[in-house]
């Protein structure tokens, strides 16, 4: 039995679902204590470190490792979760700026997200306040001051910009959200995306990035923040974790 397992979590799964799927396929882990080191949101995919047996006691050591992600940012919309699996909170009032102008603004804004700085926890996160996770407050419409923490981003690279039609975007979002199990407001969220995307011919922009960061950095928050930096609502369209410390997806 291995004490350290590297999984490639699928989009739509929770980390617990990925862990239990592995346990079900590998009977030798049936009665073993197991945990994951470093959460991934349901819409995120990629490297998930699983610890089994005695190694589960060393979880903190793995949580402190640096991480690398490849992620996409959709401009034109913001949501309460900072990704596509959230209620739309803001929509660009007019067609997005020209592609060349958006690229310039992105490159300028990136400078504010590199280095060591204070980042607020997303309202939809598992950080606890008063013994309850933040997402529990958000889900029930309760107001709470979002705690902050210090994060370090070693590098953040802009890899390019692409365009997507509203029809194609809607098809992609529906297909991806349908992968998610459990109660994540899926029906309500898909209805809102349909309302906002079924009409209109203008193209939307998606930017690609690669980031190397310290433990605790929320990529969703960086995507949301980039929107503020360029003056256009934005969210994390996709996130893939490619590396944790020396562990990487091959």
C-alpha positions in Angstrom: 0.0 0.0 0.0 1.3 3.4 -1.0 1.2 6.1 1.6 1.3 8.9 -0.9 -0.9 8.9 -4.0 -1.0 11.4 -6.8 -4.4 11.7 -8.5 -5.5 13.8 -11.5 -8.8 15.1 -10.2 -11.5 15.4 -12.9 -13.5 18.6 -13.4 -16.8 18.3 -11.7 -15.6 16.1 -8.8 -15.0 17.3 -5.3 -11.7 16.2 -3.7 -13.6 13.8 -1.4 -15.4 12.2 -4.4 -12.0 11.7 -6.1 -10.5 10.2 -2.9 -13.5 7.8 -2.4 -13.5 6.7 -6.1 -9.8 5.8 -5.6 -10.5 3.9 -2.4 -13.4 2.0 -4.1 -11.1 0.8 -6.9 -8.3 -0.2 -4.5 -9.6 -2.5 -1.8 -6.3 -2.4 0.2 -7.3 1.2 1.3 -10.8 0.2 2.5 -10.1 0.6 6.2 -7.2 3.0 6.0 -7.4 6.6 7.1 -7.0 8.9 4.1 -7.0 12.6 3.4 -6.2 15.0 0.7 -3.6 17.8 1.0 -4.8 20.9 -0.8 -8.4 21.4 -1.8 -9.6 21.8 -5.4 -12.9 23.4 -6.2 -15.4 21.2 -8.2 -14.8 23.2 -11.4 -11.0 22.9 -11.0 -9.1 19.9 -12.2 -5.6 18.5 -11.9 -3.1 17.3 -9.3 -4.5 16.1 -6.0 -2.2 14.7 -3.3 -3.8 11.9 -1.3 -2.2 10.7 2.0 -2.9 7.3 3.5 -2.2 5.5 6.7 0.4 7.1 9.0 1.3 9.7 6.3 -2.2 11.3 6.7 -0.8 12.8 10.0 1.8 14.8 7.9 -0.9 16.7 6.0 0.4 20.1 7.0 3.8 19.5 5.4 2.1 19.0 2.0 -0.2 22.0 2.5 2.8 24.3 2.8 4.2 23.3 -0.6 4.2 25.8 -3.5 1.8 25.2 -6.3 1.5 25.8 -10.1 -1.7 26.2 -12.1 -2.8 26.8 -15.7 -6.0 28.8 -15.7 -8.4 30.8 -18.0 -10.2 34.0 -17.3 -13.5 34.9 -19.0 -14.1 38.6 -19.3 -17.6 40.1 -19.4 -19.2 38.4 -16.4 -18.6 38.2 -12.6 -20.2 35.7 -10.2 -20.4 35.2 -6.5 -18.1 32.2 -6.6 -15.6 33.9 -8.9 -16.0 31.0 -11.4 -18.7 29.6 -13.7 -20.4 27.7 -10.9 -21.9 30.8 -9.4 -24.7 33.3 -9.6 -24.0 36.1 -12.0 -23.5 39.3 -10.1 -22.2 41.7 -12.8 -22.4 41.8 -16.6 -20.4 44.1 -18.9 -22.8 46.8 -20.0 -21.3 47.1 -23.5 -19.2 45.1 -26.0 -15.8 44.5 -24.6 -12.9 46.7 -25.5 -10.9 45.8 -28.6 -8.7 42.7 -28.4 -5.5 44.7 -28.6 -6.6 47.1 -25.9 -7.6 44.3 -23.6 -4.3 42.6 -24.0 -2.5 45.8 -23.1 -4.6 46.3 -20.0 -4.1 42.7 -18.9 -0.3 43.0 -19.1 -0.4 46.2 -17.0 -2.8 44.7 -14.4 -0.8 41.6 -13.9 1.9 43.5 -12.0 -0.5 44.0 -9.1 -0.9 40.3 -8.6 2.8 39.3 -8.3 4.7 39.3 -5.0 3.6 39.0 -1.4 0.3 40.7 -0.5 -3.0 40.4 1.4 -5.8 38.4 -0.2 -9.4 38.1 1.1 -10.9 34.6 1.2 -13.7 34.2 -1.3 -17.2 34.2 0.1 -17.6 30.7 -1.3 -14.7 28.9 0.4 -14.2 26.5 3.2 -12.4 29.0 5.5 -14.2 29.0 8.9 -15.5 32.0 10.8 -17.2 31.5 14.1 -17.0 27.8 13.6 -18.8 27.8 10.2 -17.3 27.8 6.7 -17.7 31.0 4.7 -19.8 29.2 2.0 -22.4 28.4 4.7 -22.9 32.2 5.4 -23.0 33.0 1.6 -25.4 30.2 0.8 -27.9 31.5 3.4 -27.4 35.1 2.5 -25.8 36.0 5.8 -23.4 38.9 6.0 -19.9 38.3 7.4 -16.6 40.1 7.2 -14.3 38.1 4.9 -11.0 37.3 6.6 -7.8 38.0 4.8 -4.4 36.2 4.7 -1.0 36.8 3.2 -0.2 35.1 -0.1 2.9 35.0 -2.3 2.8 34.8 -6.1 6.2 34.0 -7.6 5.2 34.4 -11.2 2.1 35.1 -13.3 2.4 34.8 -17.0 -0.2 35.9 -19.6 -0.2 33.3 -22.4 -2.7 34.7 -24.9 -6.2 35.7 -25.6 -8.9 34.0 -27.6 -12.5 34.8 -28.7 -15.6 32.6 -28.2 -19.1 33.0 -29.4 -22.0 33.3 -26.9 -23.6 30.1 -28.3 -20.4 28.1 -27.9 -19.8 29.5 -24.4 -23.2 28.6 -23.3 -22.8 25.0 -24.6 -19.5 24.7 -22.9 -20.7 26.0 -19.5 -23.8 23.8 -19.5 -21.8 20.7 -20.4 -19.2 21.4 -17.6 -21.7 22.3 -14.9 -23.7 19.1 -15.6 -20.6 17.1 -14.4 -21.1 18.4 -10.9 -23.0 16.3 -8.3 -24.7 17.5 -5.1 -26.4 20.8 -4.4 -24.4 23.6 -6.0 -27.4 25.6 -7.3 -26.7 24.1 -10.8 -30.2 24.6 -12.3 -30.5 28.2 -11.1 -27.0 29.0 -12.4 -27.6 27.4 -15.8 -30.8 29.4 -16.2 -28.9 32.6 -15.5 -26.2 31.8 -18.0 -28.9 31.0 -20.6 -30.6 34.3 -19.9 -27.4 36.2 -20.4 -25.9 34.3 -23.4 -28.8 33.2 -25.6 -29.1 36.6 -27.2 -26.5 38.8 -28.7 -23.8 38.2 -31.4 -20.8 39.9 -29.8 -17.8 37.7 -29.1 -16.4 37.3 -25.6 -12.7 37.0 -24.6 -10.9 34.3 -22.7 -7.3 34.8 -21.5 -4.9 32.0 -20.6 -2.4 32.2 -17.7 0.2 30.2 -15.8 0.9 30.9 -12.2 3.4 29.8 -9.6 2.3 30.6 -6.1 2.6 29.8 -2.4 0.2 27.9 -0.3 -3.3 29.4 0.3 -3.4 31.4 -2.9 -6.9 31.5 -4.5 -6.7 31.5 -8.3 -10.4 32.3 -8.4 -9.7 35.5 -6.5 -6.9 36.5 -8.9 -9.2 36.0 -11.9 -11.9 38.1 -10.2 -9.4 40.8 -9.3 -8.0 41.0 -12.8 -11.5 42.1 -13.9 -11.2 45.0 -11.6 -7.7 45.7 -12.9 -8.8 46.0 -16.5 -12.2 47.5 -15.9 -14.2 44.5 -17.2 -16.1 41.9 -15.0 -14.1 38.6 -15.0 -14.1 35.1 -13.5 -12.1 31.9 -13.5 -13.3 30.0 -16.6 -11.1 27.0 -15.9 -8.4 26.0 -13.4 -5.9 23.1 -13.6 -3.4 22.4 -10.9 -0.2 21.1 -12.6 2.3 20.9 -9.7 2.6 20.7 -5.9 6.1 21.0 -4.7 8.1 18.4 -6.6 4.9 16.5 -7.6 3.6 17.1 -11.1 1.1 15.7 -13.5 3.0 13.8 -16.2 
